[in-house]
């Protein structure tokens, strides 16, 4: 299952604007995937990413990833991540 989420990550990297066309690997719903990249510093193109499904509340967290241009990012350190990223169950490698 983790590999399916890595495919979702790859799709987001390829086309960050196309996320509404992705299908959740867990619940198979379409248009429920959301994500945010968190750069290490505001202009850094490296950081971490949260990817989750709003329907089944499952997803992944990856660290040390490249941040594509045009991807949704949280750079304002005053933003509480819990306000914009829902609690979800993190799928880990098998
Ligand atoms: Zn789902």
PDB file of the backbone (N, CA, C, O) and the ligand in Angstrom, with CONECT records:
HET     ZN  A 101       1
ATOM      1  N   UNK A   1       0.829  -1.215   0.000  1.00  0.00           N
ATOM      2  CA  UNK A   1       0.000   0.000   0.000  1.00  0.00           C
ATOM      3  C   UNK A   1       0.861   1.263   0.000  1.00  0.00           C
ATOM      4  O   UNK A   1       0.519   2.267  -0.625  1.00  0.00           O
ATOM      5  N   UNK A   2       1.986   1.190   0.715  1.00  0.00           N
ATOM      6  CA  UNK A   2       2.878   2.360   0.748  1.00  0.00           C
ATOM      7  C   UNK A   2       3.309   2.747  -0.662  1.00  0.00           C
ATOM      8  O   UNK A   2       3.359   3.929  -1.003  1.00  0.00           O
ATOM      9  N   UNK A   3       3.622   1.737  -1.483  1.00  0.00           N
ATOM     10  CA  UNK A   3       4.062   2.029  -2.851  1.00  0.00           C
ATOM     11  C   UNK A   3       2.987   2.738  -3.655  1.00  0.00           C
ATOM     12  O   UNK A   3       3.302   3.563  -4.512  1.00  0.00           O
ATOM     13  N   UNK A   4       1.726   2.431  -3.393  1.00  0.00           N
ATOM     14  CA  UNK A   4       0.624   3.114  -4.089  1.00  0.00           C
ATOM     15  C   UNK A   4       0.607   4.595  -3.721  1.00  0.00           C
ATOM     16  O   UNK A   4       0.306   5.448  -4.556  1.00  0.00           O
ATOM     17  N   UNK A   5       0.928   4.884  -2.482  1.00  0.00           N
ATOM     18  CA  UNK A   5       0.969   6.285  -2.051  1.00  0.00           C
ATOM     19  C   UNK A   5       2.177   6.999  -2.630  1.00  0.00           C
ATOM     20  O   UNK A   5       2.123   8.195  -2.919  1.00  0.00           O
ATOM     21  N   UNK A   6       3.271   6.261  -2.800  1.00  0.00           N
ATOM     22  CA  UNK A   6       4.435   6.856  -3.468  1.00  0.00           C
ATOM     23  C   UNK A   6       4.073   7.231  -4.912  1.00  0.00           C
ATOM     24  O   UNK A   6       4.546   8.240  -5.435  1.00  0.00           O
ATOM     25  N   UNK A   7       3.232   6.413  -5.544  1.00  0.00           N
ATOM     26  CA  UNK A   7       2.764   6.761  -6.889  1.00  0.00           C
ATOM     27  C   UNK A   7       1.937   8.042  -6.863  1.00  0.00           C
ATOM     28  O   UNK A   7       2.034   8.863  -7.775  1.00  0.00           O
ATOM     29  N   UNK A   8       1.127   8.216  -5.828  1.00  0.00           N
ATOM     30  CA  UNK A   8       0.359   9.458  -5.672  1.00  0.00           C
ATOM     31  C   UNK A   8       1.321  10.637  -5.510  1.00  0.00           C
ATOM     32  O   UNK A   8       1.139  11.691  -6.119  1.00  0.00           O
ATOM     33  N   UNK A   9       2.333  10.440  -4.690  1.00  0.00           N
ATOM     34  CA  UNK A   9       3.353  11.486  -4.515  1.00  0.00           C
ATOM     35  C   UNK A   9       3.985  11.850  -5.863  1.00  0.00           C
ATOM     36  O   UNK A   9       4.134  13.027  -6.189  1.00  0.00           O
ATOM     37  N   UNK A  10       4.355  10.824  -6.642  1.00  0.00           N
ATOM     38  CA  UNK A  10       4.978  11.072  -7.944  1.00  0.00           C
ATOM     39  C   UNK A  10       4.032  11.843  -8.865  1.00  0.00           C
ATOM     40  O   UNK A  10       4.464  12.726  -9.605  1.00  0.00           O
ATOM     41  N   UNK A  11       2.749  11.509  -8.818  1.00  0.00           N
ATOM     42  CA  UNK A  11       1.768  12.212  -9.646  1.00  0.00           C
ATOM     43  C   UNK A  11       1.680  13.682  -9.253  1.00  0.00           C
ATOM     44  O   UNK A  11       1.553  14.554 -10.112  1.00  0.00           O
ATOM     45  N   UNK A  12       1.748  13.951  -7.957  1.00  0.00           N
ATOM     46  CA  UNK A  12       1.689  15.331  -7.481  1.00  0.00           C
ATOM     47  C   UNK A  12       2.936  16.093  -7.936  1.00  0.00           C
ATOM     48  O   UNK A  12       2.853  17.246  -8.358  1.00  0.00           O
ATOM     49  N   UNK A  13       4.085  15.430  -7.844  1.00  0.00           N
ATOM     50  CA  UNK A  13       5.325  16.075  -8.288  1.00  0.00           C
ATOM     51  C   UNK A  13       5.255  16.381  -9.786  1.00  0.00           C
ATOM     52  O   UNK A  13       5.685  17.445 -10.230  1.00  0.00           O
ATOM     53  N   UNK A  14       4.714  15.448 -10.551  1.00  0.00           N
ATOM     54  CA  UNK A  14       4.617  15.643 -12.001  1.00  0.00           C
ATOM     55  C   UNK A  14       3.665  16.781 -12.348  1.00  0.00           C
ATOM     56  O   UNK A  14       3.920  17.558 -13.268  1.00  0.00           O
ATOM     57  N   UNK A  15       2.566  16.870 -11.604  1.00  0.00           N
ATOM     58  CA  UNK A  15       1.562  17.883 -11.925  1.00  0.00           C
ATOM     59  C   UNK A  15       0.778  18.270 -10.673  1.00  0.00           C
ATOM     60  O   UNK A  15      -0.282  17.709 -10.394  1.00  0.00           O
ATOM     61  N   UNK A  16       1.313  19.238  -9.921  1.00  0.00           N
ATOM     62  CA  UNK A  16       0.677  19.607  -8.649  1.00  0.00           C
ATOM     63  C   UNK A  16      -0.752  20.133  -8.810  1.00  0.00           C
ATOM     64  O   UNK A  16      -1.535  20.110  -7.860  1.00  0.00           O
ATOM     65  N   UNK A  17      -1.088  20.605 -10.008  1.00  0.00           N
ATOM     66  CA  UNK A  17      -2.422  21.173 -10.227  1.00  0.00           C
ATOM     67  C   UNK A  17      -3.472  20.102 -10.513  1.00  0.00           C
ATOM     68  O   UNK A  17      -4.664  20.402 -10.582  1.00  0.00           O
ATOM     69  N   UNK A  18      -3.036  18.871 -10.676  1.00  0.00           N
ATOM     70  CA  UNK A  18      -3.921  17.803 -11.140  1.00  0.00           C
ATOM     71  C   UNK A  18      -4.423  16.925  -9.998  1.00  0.00           C
ATOM     72  O   UNK A  18      -4.956  15.840 -10.229  1.00  0.00           O
ATOM     73  N   UNK A  19      -4.250  17.397  -8.771  1.00  0.00           N
ATOM     74  CA  UNK A  19      -4.519  16.528  -7.629  1.00  0.00           C
ATOM     75  C   UNK A  19      -5.983  16.086  -7.564  1.00  0.00           C
ATOM     76  O   UNK A  19      -6.276  15.010  -7.042  1.00  0.00           O
ATOM     77  N   UNK A  20      -6.899  16.898  -8.083  1.00  0.00           N
ATOM     78  CA  UNK A  20      -8.322  16.535  -7.996  1.00  0.00           C
ATOM     79  C   UNK A  20      -8.670  15.325  -8.867  1.00  0.00           C
ATOM     80  O   UNK A  20      -9.738  14.732  -8.718  1.00  0.00           O
ATOM     81  N   UNK A  21      -7.771  14.971  -9.762  1.00  0.00           N
ATOM     82  CA  UNK A  21      -8.029  13.814 -10.625  1.00  0.00           C
ATOM     83  C   UNK A  21      -7.419  12.519 -10.084  1.00  0.00           C
ATOM     84  O   UNK A  21      -7.519  11.464 -10.710  1.00  0.00           O
ATOM     85  N   UNK A  22      -6.791  12.616  -8.918  1.00  0.00           N
ATOM     86  CA  UNK A  22      -6.163  11.423  -8.352  1.00  0.00           C
ATOM     87  C   UNK A  22      -7.188  10.596  -7.578  1.00  0.00           C
ATOM     88  O   UNK A  22      -8.166  11.123  -7.048  1.00  0.00           O
ATOM     89  N   UNK A  23      -6.938   9.295  -7.528  1.00  0.00           N
ATOM     90  CA  UNK A  23      -7.818   8.366  -6.821  1.00  0.00           C
ATOM     91  C   UNK A  23      -7.092   7.833  -5.593  1.00  0.00           C
ATOM     92  O   UNK A  23      -5.935   7.420  -5.676  1.00  0.00           O
ATOM     93  N   UNK A  24      -7.769   7.846  -4.468  1.00  0.00           N
ATOM     94  CA  UNK A  24      -7.160   7.384  -3.213  1.00  0.00           C
ATOM     95  C   UNK A  24      -6.845   5.890  -3.298  1.00  0.00           C
ATOM     96  O   UNK A  24      -7.717   5.100  -3.662  1.00  0.00           O
ATOM     97  N   UNK A  25      -5.608   5.489  -2.967  1.00  0.00           N
ATOM     98  CA  UNK A  25      -5.262   4.059  -2.996  1.00  0.00           C
ATOM     99  C   UNK A  25      -6.031   3.253  -1.962  1.00  0.00           C
ATOM    100  O   UNK A  25      -6.230   2.051  -2.140  1.00  0.00           O
ATOM    101  N   UNK A  26      -6.467   3.895  -0.882  1.00  0.00           N
ATOM    102  CA  UNK A  26      -7.135   3.158   0.184  1.00  0.00           C
ATOM    103  C   UNK A  26      -8.632   2.992  -0.060  1.00  0.00           C
ATOM    104  O   UNK A  26      -9.139   1.871  -0.106  1.00  0.00           O
ATOM    105  N   UNK A  27      -9.342   4.121  -0.216  1.00  0.00           N
ATOM    106  CA  UNK A  27     -10.805   4.037  -0.316  1.00  0.00           C
ATOM    107  C   UNK A  27     -11.309   4.147  -1.750  1.00  0.00           C
ATOM    108  O   UNK A  27     -12.507   4.016  -2.003  1.00  0.00           O
ATOM    109  N   UNK A  28     -10.386   4.390  -2.699  1.00  0.00           N
ATOM    110  CA  UNK A  28     -10.698   4.416  -4.137  1.00  0.00           C
ATOM    111  C   UNK A  28     -11.575   5.596  -4.554  1.00  0.00           C
ATOM    112  O   UNK A  28     -12.084   5.628  -5.674  1.00  0.00           O
ATOM    113  N   UNK A  29     -11.749   6.560  -3.660  1.00  0.00           N
ATOM    114  CA  UNK A  29     -12.509   7.749  -4.056  1.00  0.00           C
ATOM    115  C   UNK A  29     -11.623   8.676  -4.867  1.00  0.00           C
ATOM    116  O   UNK A  29     -10.405   8.705  -4.692  1.00  0.00           O
ATOM    117  N   UNK A  30     -12.248   9.432  -5.756  1.00  0.00           N
ATOM    118  CA  UNK A  30     -11.522  10.357  -6.612  1.00  0.00           C
ATOM    119  C   UNK A  30     -11.771  11.785  -6.133  1.00  0.00           C
ATOM    120  O   UNK A  30     -12.879  12.149  -5.740  1.00  0.00           O
ATOM    121  N   UNK A  31     -10.708  12.578  -6.179  1.00  0.00           N
ATOM    122  CA  UNK A  31     -10.850  13.989  -5.838  1.00  0.00           C
ATOM    123  C   UNK A  31     -10.770  14.269  -4.349  1.00  0.00           C
ATOM    124  O   UNK A  31     -11.120  15.363  -3.907  1.00  0.00           O
ATOM    125  N   UNK A  32     -10.316  13.298  -3.572  1.00  0.00           N
ATOM    126  CA  UNK A  32     -10.261  13.484  -2.117  1.00  0.00           C
ATOM    127  C   UNK A  32      -8.831  13.625  -1.604  1.00  0.00           C
ATOM    128  O   UNK A  32      -8.614  13.826  -0.409  1.00  0.00           O
ATOM    129  N   UNK A  33      -7.856  13.520  -2.508  1.00  0.00           N
ATOM    130  CA  UNK A  33      -6.452  13.632  -2.106  1.00  0.00           C
ATOM    131  C   UNK A  33      -6.081  15.112  -1.962  1.00  0.00           C
ATOM    132  O   UNK A  33      -6.428  15.939  -2.805  1.00  0.00           O
ATOM    133  N   UNK A  34      -5.386  15.414  -0.902  1.00  0.00           N
ATOM    134  CA  UNK A  34      -4.868  16.773  -0.723  1.00  0.00           C
ATOM    135  C   UNK A  34      -3.446  16.672  -0.177  1.00  0.00           C
ATOM    136  O   UNK A  34      -3.030  15.604   0.273  1.00  0.00           O
ATOM    137  N   UNK A  35      -2.705  17.764  -0.213  1.00  0.00           N
ATOM    138  CA  UNK A  35      -1.306  17.712   0.199  1.00  0.00           C
ATOM    139  C   UNK A  35      -0.820  19.112   0.554  1.00  0.00           C
ATOM    140  O   UNK A  35      -1.409  20.120   0.164  1.00  0.00           O
ATOM    141  N   UNK A  36       0.264  19.136   1.300  1.00  0.00           N
ATOM    142  CA  UNK A  36       1.034  20.368   1.493  1.00  0.00           C
ATOM    143  C   UNK A  36       2.504  20.018   1.591  1.00  0.00           C
ATOM    144  O   UNK A  36       2.880  19.062   2.269  1.00  0.00           O
ATOM    145  N   UNK A  37       3.329  20.790   0.919  1.00  0.00           N
ATOM    146  CA  UNK A  37       4.769  20.700   1.104  1.00  0.00           C
ATOM    147  C   UNK A  37       5.180  21.718   2.162  1.00  0.00           C
ATOM    148  O   UNK A  37       4.624  22.814   2.235  1.00  0.00           O
ATOM    149  N   UNK A  38       6.160  21.342   2.979  1.00  0.00           N
ATOM    150  CA  UNK A  38       6.683  22.228   4.019  1.00  0.00           C
ATOM    151  C   UNK A  38       8.175  22.426   3.752  1.00  0.00           C
ATOM    152  O   UNK A  38       8.980  21.562   4.100  1.00  0.00           O
ATOM    153  N   UNK A  39       8.553  23.547   3.140  1.00  0.00           N
ATOM    154  CA  UNK A  39       9.986  23.776   2.884  1.00  0.00           C
ATOM    155  C   UNK A  39      10.749  23.951   4.193  1.00  0.00           C
ATOM    156  O   UNK A  39      10.205  24.447   5.180  1.00  0.00           O
ATOM    157  N   UNK A  40      12.033  23.531   4.188  1.00  0.00           N
ATOM    158  CA  UNK A  40      12.844  23.685   5.399  1.00  0.00           C
ATOM    159  C   UNK A  40      13.020  25.155   5.743  1.00  0.00           C
ATOM    160  O   UNK A  40      12.965  25.532   6.914  1.00  0.00           O
ATOM    161  N   UNK A  41      13.229  25.982   4.737  1.00  0.00           N
ATOM    162  CA  UNK A  41      13.263  27.431   4.904  1.00  0.00           C
ATOM    163  C   UNK A  41      12.421  28.011   3.773  1.00  0.00           C
ATOM    164  O   UNK A  41      12.193  27.323   2.778  1.00  0.00           O
ATOM    165  N   UNK A  42      11.948  29.260   3.888  1.00  0.00           N
ATOM    166  CA  UNK A  42      10.940  29.770   2.942  1.00  0.00           C
ATOM    167  C   UNK A  42      11.271  29.576   1.462  1.00  0.00           C
ATOM    168  O   UNK A  42      10.378  29.247   0.681  1.00  0.00           O
ATOM    169  N   UNK A  43      12.520  29.770   1.056  1.00  0.00           N
ATOM    170  CA  UNK A  43      12.829  29.650  -0.367  1.00  0.00           C
ATOM    171  C   UNK A  43      13.524  28.339  -0.725  1.00  0.00           C
ATOM    172  O   UNK A  43      14.062  28.180  -1.820  1.00  0.00           O
ATOM    173  N   UNK A  44      13.498  27.403   0.228  1.00  0.00           N
ATOM    174  CA  UNK A  44      14.156  26.124   0.009  1.00  0.00           C
ATOM    175  C   UNK A  44      13.314  25.257  -0.928  1.00  0.00           C
ATOM    176  O   UNK A  44      12.089  25.223  -0.811  1.00  0.00           O
ATOM    177  N   UNK A  45      13.961  24.566  -1.845  1.00  0.00           N
ATOM    178  CA  UNK A  45      13.203  23.625  -2.689  1.00  0.00           C
ATOM    179  C   UNK A  45      13.297  22.197  -2.143  1.00  0.00           C
ATOM    180  O   UNK A  45      12.976  21.229  -2.832  1.00  0.00           O
ATOM    181  N   UNK A  46      13.740  22.093  -0.900  1.00  0.00           N
ATOM    182  CA  UNK A  46      13.726  20.810  -0.193  1.00  0.00           C
ATOM    183  C   UNK A  46      12.876  20.953   1.061  1.00  0.00           C
ATOM    184  O   UNK A  46      12.814  22.019   1.674  1.00  0.00           O
ATOM    185  N   UNK A  47      12.227  19.862   1.426  1.00  0.00           N
ATOM    186  CA  UNK A  47      11.416  19.911   2.635  1.00  0.00           C
ATOM    187  C   UNK A  47      10.712  18.586   2.847  1.00  0.00           C
ATOM    188  O   UNK A  47      11.215  17.526   2.473  1.00  0.00           O
ATOM    189  N   UNK A  48       9.543  18.666   3.451  1.00  0.00           N
ATOM    190  CA  UNK A  48       8.755  17.467   3.695  1.00  0.00           C
ATOM    191  C   UNK A  48       7.391  17.650   3.045  1.00  0.00           C
ATOM    192  O   UNK A  48       7.039  18.745   2.608  1.00  0.00           O
ATOM    193  N   UNK A  49       6.636  16.573   2.988  1.00  0.00           N
ATOM    194  CA  UNK A  49       5.301  16.659   2.388  1.00  0.00           C
ATOM    195  C   UNK A  49       4.320  15.779   3.155  1.00  0.00           C
ATOM    196  O   UNK A  49       4.631  14.655   3.552  1.00  0.00           O
ATOM    197  N   UNK A  50       3.145  16.323   3.346  1.00  0.00           N
ATOM    198  CA  UNK A  50       2.018  15.560   3.868  1.00  0.00           C
ATOM    199  C   UNK A  50       1.047  15.346   2.720  1.00  0.00           C
ATOM    200  O   UNK A  50       0.665  16.295   2.035  1.00  0.00           O
ATOM    201  N   UNK A  51       0.653  14.102   2.511  1.00  0.00           N
ATOM    202  CA  UNK A  51      -0.346  13.768   1.497  1.00  0.00           C
ATOM    203  C   UNK A  51      -1.405  12.911   2.184  1.00  0.00           C
ATOM    204  O   UNK A  51      -1.082  11.926   2.848  1.00  0.00           O
ATOM    205  N   UNK A  52      -2.670  13.293   2.019  1.00  0.00           N
ATOM    206  CA  UNK A  52      -3.714  12.536   2.712  1.00  0.00           C
ATOM    207  C   UNK A  52      -4.993  12.517   1.887  1.00  0.00           C
ATOM    208  O   UNK A  52      -5.178  13.284   0.942  1.00  0.00           O
ATOM    209  N   UNK A  53      -5.862  11.602   2.296  1.00  0.00           N
ATOM    210  CA  UNK A  53      -7.187  11.511   1.686  1.00  0.00           C
ATOM    211  C   UNK A  53      -8.190  12.091   2.670  1.00  0.00           C
ATOM    212  O   UNK A  53      -8.260  11.669   3.825  1.00  0.00           O
ATOM    213  N   UNK A  54      -8.965  13.064   2.202  1.00  0.00           N
ATOM    214  CA  UNK A  54      -9.935  13.728   3.073  1.00  0.00           C
ATOM    215  C   UNK A  54     -11.094  12.809   3.432  1.00  0.00           C
ATOM    216  O   UNK A  54     -11.791  13.046   4.419  1.00  0.00           O
ATOM    217  N   UNK A  55     -11.302  11.771   2.644  1.00  0.00           N
ATOM    218  CA  UNK A  55     -12.438  10.872   2.897  1.00  0.00           C
ATOM    219  C   UNK A  55     -12.103   9.816   3.944  1.00  0.00           C
ATOM    220  O   UNK A  55     -12.832   9.663   4.924  1.00  0.00           O
ATOM    221  N   UNK A  56     -11.009   9.090   3.747  1.00  0.00           N
ATOM    222  CA  UNK A  56     -10.696   7.979   4.662  1.00  0.00           C
ATOM    223  C   UNK A  56      -9.615   8.340   5.675  1.00  0.00           C
ATOM    224  O   UNK A  56      -9.287   7.543   6.553  1.00  0.00           O
ATOM    225  N   UNK A  57      -9.060   9.552   5.547  1.00  0.00           N
ATOM    226  CA  UNK A  57      -8.072  10.043   6.512  1.00  0.00           C
ATOM    227  C   UNK A  57      -6.858   9.122   6.634  1.00  0.00           C
ATOM    228  O   UNK A  57      -6.371   8.836   7.728  1.00  0.00           O
ATOM    229  N   UNK A  58      -6.391   8.672   5.473  1.00  0.00           N
ATOM    230  CA  UNK A  58      -5.124   7.950   5.430  1.00  0.00           C
ATOM    231  C   UNK A  58      -4.190   8.692   4.492  1.00  0.00           C
ATOM    232  O   UNK A  58      -4.635   9.449   3.630  1.00  0.00           O
ATOM    233  N   UNK A  59      -2.887   8.471   4.663  1.00  0.00           N
ATOM    234  CA  UNK A  59      -1.955   9.176   3.799  1.00  0.00           C
ATOM    235  C   UNK A  59      -0.530   8.875   4.181  1.00  0.00           C
ATOM    236  O   UNK A  59      -0.246   7.900   4.876  1.00  0.00           O
ATOM    237  N   UNK A  60       0.374   9.735   3.713  1.00  0.00           N
ATOM    238  CA  UNK A  60       1.789   9.526   4.007  1.00  0.00           C
ATOM    239  C   UNK A  60       2.443  10.857   4.371  1.00  0.00           C
ATOM    240  O   UNK A  60       1.952  11.935   4.036  1.00  0.00           O
ATOM    241  N   UNK A  61       3.568  10.736   5.069  1.00  0.00           N
ATOM    242  CA  UNK A  61       4.453  11.857   5.352  1.00  0.00           C
ATOM    243  C   UNK A  61       5.827  11.467   4.837  1.00  0.00           C
ATOM    244  O   UNK A  61       6.345  10.404   5.181  1.00  0.00           O
ATOM    245  N   UNK A  62       6.417  12.321   4.017  1.00  0.00           N
ATOM    246  CA  UNK A  62       7.759  12.056   3.494  1.00  0.00           C
ATOM    247  C   UNK A  62       8.654  13.232   3.840  1.00  0.00           C
ATOM    248  O   UNK A  62       8.257  14.391   3.721  1.00  0.00           O
ATOM    249  N   UNK A  63       9.865  12.914   4.268  1.00  0.00           N
ATOM    250  CA  UNK A  63      10.839  13.957   4.581  1.00  0.00           C
ATOM    251  C   UNK A  63      11.942  13.930   3.527  1.00  0.00           C
ATOM    252  O   UNK A  63      12.139  12.933   2.833  1.00  0.00           O
ATOM    253  N   UNK A  64      12.667  15.074   3.426  1.00  0.00           N
ATOM    254  CA  UNK A  64      13.779  15.177   2.480  1.00  0.00           C
ATOM    255  C   UNK A  64      13.328  14.956   1.040  1.00  0.00           C
ATOM    256  O   UNK A  64      13.914  14.160   0.306  1.00  0.00           O
ATOM    257  N   UNK A  65      12.297  15.660   0.656  1.00  0.00           N
ATOM    258  CA  UNK A  65      11.809  15.554  -0.720  1.00  0.00           C
ATOM    259  C   UNK A  65      11.990  16.891  -1.431  1.00  0.00           C
ATOM    260  O   UNK A  65      12.027  17.945  -0.795  1.00  0.00           O
ATOM    261  N   UNK A  66      12.101  16.837  -2.752  1.00  0.00           N
ATOM    262  CA  UNK A  66      12.134  18.037  -3.565  1.00  0.00           C
ATOM    263  C   UNK A  66      10.747  18.620  -3.679  1.00  0.00           C
ATOM    264  O   UNK A  66       9.761  17.885  -3.741  1.00  0.00           O
ATOM    265  N   UNK A  67      10.662  19.950  -3.707  1.00  0.00           N
ATOM    266  CA  UNK A  67       9.361  20.617  -3.789  1.00  0.00           C
ATOM    267  C   UNK A  67       9.177  21.179  -5.192  1.00  0.00           C
ATOM    268  O   UNK A  67       9.916  22.073  -5.605  1.00  0.00           O
ATOM    269  N   UNK A  68       8.189  20.660  -5.932  1.00  0.00           N
ATOM    270  CA  UNK A  68       8.006  21.133  -7.302  1.00  0.00           C
ATOM    271  C   UNK A  68       7.497  22.576  -7.355  1.00  0.00           C
ATOM    272  O   UNK A  68       6.819  23.049  -6.443  1.00  0.00           O
ATOM    273  N   UNK A  69       7.835  23.245  -8.424  1.00  0.00           N
ATOM    274  CA  UNK A  69       7.293  24.576  -8.667  1.00  0.00           C
ATOM    275  C   UNK A  69       5.771  24.441  -8.785  1.00  0.00           C
ATOM    276  O   UNK A  69       5.272  23.444  -9.307  1.00  0.00           O
ATOM    277  N   UNK A  70       5.045  25.439  -8.304  1.00  0.00           N
ATOM    278  CA  UNK A  70       3.573  25.474  -8.383  1.00  0.00           C
ATOM    279  C   UNK A  70       2.870  24.536  -7.410  1.00  0.00           C
ATOM    280  O   UNK A  70       1.645  24.421  -7.440  1.00  0.00           O
ATOM    281  N   UNK A  71       3.628  23.866  -6.549  1.00  0.00           N
ATOM    282  CA  UNK A  71       2.987  23.014  -5.548  1.00  0.00           C
ATOM    283  C   UNK A  71       2.504  23.871  -4.381  1.00  0.00           C
ATOM    284  O   UNK A  71       3.022  24.961  -4.142  1.00  0.00           O
ATOM    285  N   UNK A  72       1.504  23.365  -3.657  1.00  0.00           N
ATOM    286  CA  UNK A  72       1.014  24.074  -2.477  1.00  0.00           C
ATOM    287  C   UNK A  72       2.028  23.910  -1.347  1.00  0.00           C
ATOM    288  O   UNK A  72       2.447  22.801  -1.015  1.00  0.00           O
ATOM    289  N   UNK A  73       2.409  25.056  -0.766  1.00  0.00           N
ATOM    290  CA  UNK A  73       3.430  25.047   0.270  1.00  0.00           C
ATOM    291  C   UNK A  73       2.940  25.827   1.481  1.00  0.00           C
ATOM    292  O   UNK A  73       2.140  26.756   1.366  1.00  0.00           O
ATOM    293  N   UNK A  74       3.435  25.430   2.631  1.00  0.00           N
ATOM    294  CA  UNK A  74       3.221  26.211   3.846  1.00  0.00           C
ATOM    295  C   UNK A  74       4.574  26.799   4.220  1.00  0.00           C
ATOM    296  O   UNK A  74       5.479  26.070   4.626  1.00  0.00           O
ATOM    297  N   UNK A  75       4.716  28.112   4.084  1.00  0.00           N
ATOM    298  CA  UNK A  75       5.996  28.747   4.396  1.00  0.00           C
ATOM    299  C   UNK A  75       5.889  29.655   5.615  1.00  0.00           C
ATOM    300  O   UNK A  75       6.900  30.045   6.199  1.00  0.00           O
ATOM    301  N   UNK A  76       4.668  29.987   5.992  1.00  0.00           N
ATOM    302  CA  UNK A  76       4.468  30.887   7.125  1.00  0.00           C
ATOM    303  C   UNK A  76       4.559  30.091   8.421  1.00  0.00           C
ATOM    304  O   UNK A  76       3.691  29.268   8.714  1.00  0.00           O
ATOM    305  N   UNK A  77       5.620  30.340   9.200  1.00  0.00           N
ATOM    306  CA  UNK A  77       5.835  29.542  10.403  1.00  0.00           C
ATOM    307  C   UNK A  77       4.806  29.817  11.487  1.00  0.00           C
ATOM    308  O   UNK A  77       4.729  29.081  12.471  1.00  0.00           O
ATOM    309  N   UNK A  78       4.011  30.878  11.314  1.00  0.00           N
ATOM    310  CA  UNK A  78       2.973  31.158  12.306  1.00  0.00           C
ATOM    311  C   UNK A  78       1.740  30.283  12.082  1.00  0.00           C
ATOM    312  O   UNK A  78       0.851  30.220  12.931  1.00  0.00           O
ATOM    313  N   UNK A  79       1.696  29.614  10.941  1.00  0.00           N
ATOM    314  CA  UNK A  79       0.566  28.726  10.667  1.00  0.00           C
ATOM    315  C   UNK A  79       0.720  27.452  11.483  1.00  0.00           C
ATOM    316  O   UNK A  79       1.765  26.802  11.460  1.00  0.00           O
ATOM    317  N   UNK A  80      -0.335  27.110  12.201  1.00  0.00           N
ATOM    318  CA  UNK A  80      -0.364  25.854  12.942  1.00  0.00           C
ATOM    319  C   UNK A  80      -0.749  24.747  11.960  1.00  0.00           C
ATOM    320  O   UNK A  80      -1.843  24.752  11.396  1.00  0.00           O
ATOM    321  N   UNK A  81       0.168  23.800  11.768  1.00  0.00           N
ATOM    322  CA  UNK A  81      -0.088  22.742  10.783  1.00  0.00           C
ATOM    323  C   UNK A  81      -1.378  21.989  11.074  1.00  0.00           C
ATOM    324  O   UNK A  81      -2.050  21.510  10.160  1.00  0.00           O
ATOM    325  N   UNK A  82      -1.718  21.888  12.360  1.00  0.00           N
ATOM    326  CA  UNK A  82      -2.944  21.162  12.717  1.00  0.00           C
ATOM    327  C   UNK A  82      -4.200  21.872  12.235  1.00  0.00           C
ATOM    328  O   UNK A  82      -5.275  21.276  12.169  1.00  0.00           O
ATOM    329  N   UNK A  83      -4.055  23.164  11.896  1.00  0.00           N
ATOM    330  CA  UNK A  83      -5.214  23.909  11.402  1.00  0.00           C
ATOM    331  C   UNK A  83      -5.467  23.643   9.915  1.00  0.00           C
ATOM    332  O   UNK A  83      -6.589  23.807   9.435  1.00  0.00           O
ATOM    333  N   UNK A  84      -4.435  23.236   9.196  1.00  0.00           N
ATOM    334  CA  UNK A  84      -4.587  23.064   7.749  1.00  0.00           C
ATOM    335  C   UNK A  84      -4.404  21.616   7.298  1.00  0.00           C
ATOM    336  O   UNK A  84      -4.811  21.243   6.198  1.00  0.00           O
ATOM    337  N   UNK A  85      -3.792  20.813   8.151  1.00  0.00           N
ATOM    338  CA  UNK A  85      -3.604  19.403   7.809  1.00  0.00           C
ATOM    339  C   UNK A  85      -4.383  18.575   8.807  1.00  0.00           C
ATOM    340  O   UNK A  85      -4.075  18.600   9.998  1.00  0.00           O
ATOM    341  N   UNK A  86      -5.391  17.838   8.347  1.00  0.00           N
ATOM    342  CA  UNK A  86      -6.202  17.049   9.292  1.00  0.00           C
ATOM    343  C   UNK A  86      -5.395  15.880   9.858  1.00  0.00           C
ATOM    344  O   UNK A  86      -4.424  15.423   9.255  1.00  0.00           O
ATOM    345  N   UNK A  87      -5.812  15.420  11.003  1.00  0.00           N
ATOM    346  CA  UNK A  87      -5.196  14.208  11.559  1.00  0.00           C
ATOM    347  C   UNK A  87      -5.499  13.054  10.614  1.00  0.00           C
ATOM    348  O   UNK A  87      -6.651  12.838  10.239  1.00  0.00           O
ATOM    349  N   UNK A  88      -4.470  12.318  10.233  1.00  0.00           N
ATOM    350  CA  UNK A  88      -4.702  11.152   9.375  1.00  0.00           C
ATOM    351  C   UNK A  88      -3.748  10.033   9.754  1.00  0.00           C
ATOM    352  O   UNK A  88      -2.700  10.268  10.354  1.00  0.00           O
ATOM    353  N   UNK A  89      -4.123   8.817   9.397  1.00  0.00           N
ATOM    354  CA  UNK A  89      -3.304   7.648   9.683  1.00  0.00           C
ATOM    355  C   UNK A  89      -2.205   7.530   8.645  1.00  0.00           C
ATOM    356  O   UNK A  89      -2.481   7.431   7.450  1.00  0.00           O
ATOM    357  N   UNK A  90      -0.963   7.540   9.098  1.00  0.00           N
ATOM    358  CA  UNK A  90       0.160   7.501   8.158  1.00  0.00           C
ATOM    359  C   UNK A  90       0.464   6.056   7.749  1.00  0.00           C
ATOM    360  O   UNK A  90       0.742   5.187   8.574  1.00  0.00           O
ATOM    361  N   UNK A  91       0.395   5.851   6.444  1.00  0.00           N
ATOM    362  CA  UNK A  91       0.771   4.554   5.875  1.00  0.00           C
ATOM    363  C   UNK A  91       2.297   4.497   5.853  1.00  0.00           C
ATOM    364  O   UNK A  91       2.950   5.438   5.401  1.00  0.00           O
ATOM    365  N   UNK A  92       2.860   3.398   6.339  1.00  0.00           N
ATOM    366  CA  UNK A  92       4.316   3.266   6.371  1.00  0.00           C
ATOM    367  C   UNK A  92       4.741   2.093   5.475  1.00  0.00           C
ATOM    368  O   UNK A  92       3.919   1.246   5.126  1.00  0.00           O
ATOM    369  N   UNK A  93       6.027   2.051   5.108  1.00  0.00           N
ATOM    370  CA  UNK A  93       6.482   0.934   4.257  1.00  0.00           C
ATOM    371  C   UNK A  93       6.213  -0.403   4.923  1.00  0.00           C
ATOM    372  O   UNK A  93       6.323  -0.532   6.142  1.00  0.00           O
ATOM    373  N   UNK A  94       5.865  -1.383   4.133  1.00  0.00           N
ATOM    374  CA  UNK A  94       5.532  -2.717   4.663  1.00  0.00           C
ATOM    375  C   UNK A  94       6.756  -3.360   5.328  1.00  0.00           C
ATOM    376  O   UNK A  94       6.669  -4.481   5.830  1.00  0.00           O
TER     377      UNK A  94
HETATM  378 ZN    ZN A 101      -9.268   7.549   0.844  1.00  0.00          ZN
END
